[in-house]
């Protein structure tokens, strides 16, 4: 079987057939939208995704080229002139779905009308079934993050708790990647603090090993955790395998939310230990019961049915939508997630269906029951897909009576509360924005603020860090690092001038300059910024502020171009605190990257400079010869004896150290 191949520079309609033994959906999700592919899968394969792209060029909707689109299930991508994906959709009948856009008659300011005016190309991917289109749609949305699609997930990779049940001596720790390695994963946790609190609770209750590695390395004497009673000591053969596995089972019960069942088991175990006069063991179990009881008191009883289910709440106000999800585990509400969609396309049924399709994937498995506020599109398809994810039947239900309706009302109330929180945030930002314009005498509303900071150590590993805040909140997708290219020594002014010229020049090209630019520094740094702005002719296009801490007694000073005296605000003024927050974030962002570069340079070896020496060969050389000094003094024959180092490479290494 030949692998999937790319044909970037070939004509769009050149037929190419290639074969892939596995599902090509993961591959197709990674492909650029302007490349033409056509896949034909062998009889032993399960999926087929023939792809065709037709170019509308200057022709807007209605589409005359739709005659070539078949009546088949698949997905379509709306592309603009730069081949950026604007929208990804799924259809049971592609031709009917795309033809419906030609008959669309919305108002001038309708979001669909605005989107269609920007569309210059449409790409289609044909699938065998509608379910395959559903899977591919979710993958492409996750990859491209189209502007007009519903995007539930942010850029965060939420943490998981991993229990390595496949190991002889299992461990419990935090991870951010779910692998198919036989381990049990719990999460993802939207709140990292709650995840760490859970890990601390487990560490206090159960004495599992903390050492890294899948295999326990024998030790002559145990670590400090054994002496503190935090480990059973498998590394020194002090742990009983059966008792250790019992502890692992209890950990799984806590993470599964079966605290009540665990409490009952612990009380029986404590009684048995007391009857057998094992009072120390009984006291240990008593402490576990006390800690679990306190945790249980914080949880809310949600249902008389001790089942696992997710409850989706939905609320629409105007063009915006709020979605709230309650996670019920073993009859208890164990957590929640909220999403705000400012102006989504499609109907309520379609929006909720897309939200479900995006929320559940390989890293977030659905429970056996999902409660919805109303019937949705593609409910059967989604149920099939979720059942395949978890390996058992998953039901999507719309409750009509009983305690489940109360749960649904609670979820809907949480969804409606999202709008109250958003309104408070908008009002708070409006008040802060008005105060900034008044106190700092700004010409533009500071909806978007960028701040630049320079980090270096005597001119080495110098980086510029740019952070962006939009409407009072950080916009991490707009954060940027700049490696200093043209300044060889420790010259902060020259470094700032280079970064400013690069950022502002690109901002002019892409028309995405901020309303307010904050420079970390006083008059000198602000003067550099003004010189660059004058050269580019954009001085009056945005506002400029320099923020500096001159003396400990005077506090922070704000500088504006053309103003002789600094602006002094009280230490507790919200405007000053907000600007300090932005400045501190740029400093943190820059220092983190600078330390990374510095550590990389510190750990770099002279072996890294030799062509043909990668991490593996470097490791083998150091392992066999012991040090760089011995490698330097070794002859060609000795170097050749290392596995993976042939005579030619050995000669190259020998020559490198003799030059």
ROMI-308058 format. One line per field, with one value per residue (C-alpha): x, y, z. Coordinates in steps of 0.05 Angstrom, whole numbers. Layout:
REM residues N
x: [X|...]
y: [Y|...]
z: [Z|...]
***
This chain:
REM residues 659
x: [0|28|23|-17|21|14|12|19|40|-3|-66|-130|-163|-106|-131|-87|-104|-67|-81|-82|-96|-121|-174|-148|-190|-130|-87|-139|-148|-74|-75|-74|-140|-111|-81|-119|-125|-162|-162|-186|-183|-171|-225|-195|-201|-260|-263|-261|-253|-248|-235|-249|-237|-270|-248|-301|-248|-284|-352|-392|-456|-498|-451|-454|-400|-445|-463|-400|-417|-448|-508|-463|-449|-387|-360|-349|-301|-314|-249|-231|-182|-122|-148|-164|-220|-281|-331|-332|-399|-426|-481|-519|-526|-471|-504|-569|-533|-488|-545|-585|-533|-548|-621|-602|-635|-616|-609|-546|-519|-537|-476|-487|-493|-428|-393|-418|-392|-321|-324|-281|-271|-308|-272|-310|-290|-335|-346|-380|-428|-455|-421|-353|-369|-387|-319|-281|-320|-299|-226|-224|-258|-207|-150|-170|-213|-257|-283|-356|-358|-375|-310|-320|-249|-197|-122|-112|-93|-132|-97|-117|-103|-69|-70|-20|-60|-21|43|63|66|17|26|-21|1|-19|-13|-37|-39|-84|-48|-71|-25|-74|-74|-137|-148|-194|-213|-199|-203|-223|-195|-123|-131|-186|-143|-83|-130|-153|-81|-63|-123|-103|-30|-53|-103|-64|10|26|96|117|180|181|187|142|189|212|287|315|347|393|353|284|268|239|168|171|194|137|86|72|97|96|168|165|236|262|214|173|106|54|28|-43|-49|-18|-70|-125|-100|-102|-175|-194|-159|-200|-264|-249|-233|-296|-337|-358|-341|-404|-387|-316|-339|-381|-323|-275|-322|-328|-252|-242|-289|-253|-185|-210|-239|-172|-138|-100|-112|-59|-91|-160|-136|-107|-173|-210|-169|-185|-259|-256|-221|-269|-330|-306|-299|-368|-399|-377|-412|-485|-532|-562|-601|-629|-603|-529|-510|-460|-489|-475|-530|-529|-563|-579|-599|-604|-609|-612|-557|-515|-518|-496|-483|-472|-452|-462|-421|-459|-419|-449|-508|-465|-449|-374|-361|-385|-363|-391|-386|-407|-420|-426|-459|-465|-494|-548|-609|-610|-614|-554|-514|-523|-507|-442|-426|-434|-392|-335|-337|-330|-268|-210|-190|-260|-303|-378|-416|-469|-525|-527|-587|-607|-657|-687|-681|-622|-600|-560|-577|-571|-505|-476|-500|-465|-401|-400|-415|-354|-311|-329|-342|-413|-482|-489|-559|-579|-643|-692|-724|-798|-810|-777|-714|-677|-720|-696|-625|-640|-671|-608|-565|-609|-605|-529|-531|-574|-526|-470|-503|-505|-431|-416|-457|-418|-352|-374|-397|-333|-291|-331|-320|-245|-240|-274|-228|-166|-187|-201|-139|-89|-119|-123|-148|-172|-214|-164|-201|-135|-71|-3|59|132|188|260|295|369|431|487|460|458|394|359|285|228|161|96|31|-39|-101|-169|-227|-193|-173|-110|-111|-58|-66|-36|24|90|164|218|290|337|373|414|440|503|514|474|437|365|347|371|337|271|278|287|227|183|201|185|119|93|114|75|17|13|14|-40|-79|-80|-46|-69|-106|-55|18|52|128|162|208|213|227|285|246|186|231|255|183|166|226|203|131|153|194|133|85|37|50|-20|-54|-50|-36|31|47|112|108|169|185|234|243|214|182|152|122|101|105|68|99|64|98|98|85|140|118|100|29|25|-34|-50|-23|-94|-121|-154|-123|-52|-64|-89|-28|18|-17|-4|69|80|50|97|155|134|123|191|230|200|224|291|304|286|337|389|379|383|448|476|459|485|545|602|577|515|559|582|540|508|506|435|407|411|483|504|474|509|576|571|546|602|660|638|652|665|738|745|709|757|818|790|816|776|775|749|696|675|662|602|537|510|577|606|678|661|624|680|730|687|683|758|772|724|763|830|813]
y: [0|67|124|187|237|312|346|420|448|406|430|425|375|327|258|223|159|134|82|85|25|66|119|182|229|247|259|302|345|365|382|454|475|497|428|379|306|246|183|114|62|-13|-64|-80|-7|23|96|132|207|228|302|354|429|477|549|605|659|725|692|701|665|641|586|563|511|470|425|384|372|303|284|252|261|300|365|433|489|562|597|670|699|680|608|618|575|617|561|485|449|379|355|291|316|365|390|407|440|484|501|527|582|607|619|652|720|751|824|863|856|782|742|691|747|777|710|694|761|740|670|660|584|523|458|392|326|267|212|144|160|220|196|200|271|286|262|299|363|364|351|408|457|440|450|513|548|581|650|633|565|550|543|513|496|549|541|511|438|421|376|303|257|192|127|77|14|-23|-19|-68|-11|42|117|177|242|300|297|337|281|221|160|90|57|20|73|105|179|226|296|341|391|461|486|466|485|433|382|395|394|325|301|328|292|226|235|245|187|134|116|104|114|183|163|170|114|55|7|13|17|-21|23|8|53|84|156|205|189|121|152|202|147|172|110|35|27|-20|1|-34|-94|-69|-63|-118|-123|-141|-84|-37|-57|-46|25|35|10|62|117|97|99|170|194|160|198|136|167|139|68|78|106|44|-1|37|34|-41|-46|-3|-46|-110|-80|-59|-129|-159|-110|-75|-7|30|6|25|95|104|84|130|189|170|168|237|268|236|258|331|325|294|351|401|362|372|313|316|253|192|151|139|145|184|235|303|356|409|476|525|598|647|722|760|733|705|636|609|535|505|433|399|336|288|228|176|222|282|345|340|401|446|482|545|570|637|642|714|707|636|615|562|543|525|451|455|497|448|389|422|438|364|342|388|377|302|272|226|268|279|217|223|186|134|186|257|302|356|413|398|349|363|349|286|256|185|199|231|174|125|164|172|97|81|128|95|24|21|49|125|154|226|242|300|290|307|292|271|296|298|357|393|380|408|470|480|474|523|572|567|580|642|665|667|729|763|751|776|839|853|843|889|943|937|944|1003|1040|1024|1045|1112|1124|1109|1157|1212|1204|1189|1238|1184|1198|1127|1078|1028|966|933|945|917|920|907|884|865|808|791|774|820|820|744|704|771|768|817|797|827|815|836|852|860|893|881|808|775|751|695|680|749|741|741|728|762|738|796|790|853|876|839|870|894|953|954|1015|984|918|954|993|928|894|956|963|890|892|958|945|881|915|966|910|869|929|904|959|966|1027|1036|1015|1009|1010|981|1039|1114|1172|1138|1076|1119|1163|1102|1082|1152|1152|1086|1111|1175|1135|1092|1151|1122|1167|1193|1128|1102|1125|1113|1105|1089|1059|1060|1053|1110|1108|1064|1123|1153|1088|1080|1137|1142|1180|1207|1235|1311|1317|1344|1317|1245|1225|1203|1161|1136|1066|1036|1070|1016|1047|1042|972|950|978|947|880|886|906|849|799|821|815|744|723|749|722|652|648|680|628|573|598|608|537|509|546|523|450|453|410|418|353|390|429|367|351|282|280|280|267|191|188|241|199|135|170|198|132|90|139|175|249|300|301|226|234|291|248|184|157|141|66|77|125|74|22|62|35|80|115|91|102|165|198|177|210|273|275|264|320|367|364|370|434]
z: [0|-19|30|21|-22|-34|-101|-86|-153|-199|-235|-195|-240|-254|-233|-183|-147|-85|-32|44|88|147|153|117|161|206|144|109|171|164|90|65|34|-33|-50|-94|-71|-96|-54|-73|-18|-28|-14|54|76|112|90|23|15|-59|-59|-112|-110|-158|-164|-169|-177|-188|-191|-126|-107|-144|-167|-239|-226|-180|-239|-225|-152|-140|-97|-45|29|47|74|40|57|40|22|12|-39|4|10|84|108|127|141|143|135|128|83|67|-4|-22|-85|-51|8|-35|-82|-23|-15|-85|-63|3|11|77|99|83|153|161|181|125|74|98|94|24|-1|19|-11|-73|-73|-48|-34|-26|5|-12|39|38|94|131|195|162|141|213|238|183|195|269|250|199|245|300|251|213|267|213|230|216|251|323|361|430|449|464|454|522|528|591|641|654|713|691|729|699|714|661|703|758|808|782|791|792|759|715|639|579|527|523|494|477|527|571|626|655|642|680|658|623|681|661|728|740|814|823|788|834|894|873|865|934|964|931|954|1026|1025|988|989|916|889|864|825|749|699|682|717|789|795|855|908|966|1012|1002|988|1038|1018|1052|1118|1113|1101|1030|994|1006|982|922|904|966|964|1023|986|985|913|934|983|932|880|932|940|864|862|915|875|814|855|878|807|780|831|870|937|971|951|974|1041|1053|1036|1081|1140|1133|1126|1189|1229|1207|1225|1294|1307|1289|1337|1279|1310|1270|1205|1232|1250|1180|1148|1196|1171|1100|1116|1149|1089|1039|1080|1077|1002|996|1035|982|926|909|904|835|822|857|799|813|740|698|651|620|619|565|579|522|521|463|471|406|360|418|448|516|527|597|611|679|692|736|763|809|822|841|802|795|750|694|631|599|527|497|422|401|333|308|241|232|275|349|332|285|334|392|346|324|397|416|356|376|451|450|417|433|493|521|521|531|587|571|577|549|566|517|523|454|397|351|280|267|336|310|275|338|381|334|335|411|420|379|422|488|463|491|477|486|490|473|510|518|587|596|670|735|769|703|682|745|724|655|685|727|664|626|685|682|607|619|674|622|592|660|669|599|611|675|638|581|631|671|609|585|651|649|576|590|650|607|553|604|648|593|542|488|417|405|445|474|450|431|470|455|500|482|529|515|553|548|589|569|498|493|477|467|452|445|474|450|486|465|506|474|512|579|569|543|471|474|400|386|432|394|408|366|365|358|290|278|346|368|437|498|467|491|449|385|401|415|350|310|341|334|261|247|285|258|186|187|221|165|112|148|174|246|286|359|386|442|443|511|516|578|595|604|558|523|502|483|440|402|389|364|317|285|282|246|196|180|181|233|293|295|276|348|419|454|527|564|633|679|752|766|842|896|931|868|841|768|718|652|594|532|470|468|543|587|654|670|687|760|781|851|865|870|807|762|699|728|754|686|650|702|690|615|627|676|628|572|621|642|570|549|609|600|528|544|598|550|499|554|581|511|498|566|552|481|467|417|387|363|315|278|215|220|296|322|391|385|360|411|466|442|437|508|536|507|512|575|561|506|526|512|446|427|442|410|345|283|298|369|344|291|345|370|342|287|275|209|185|146|204|252|206|204|281|287|236|271|336|301|262]
***
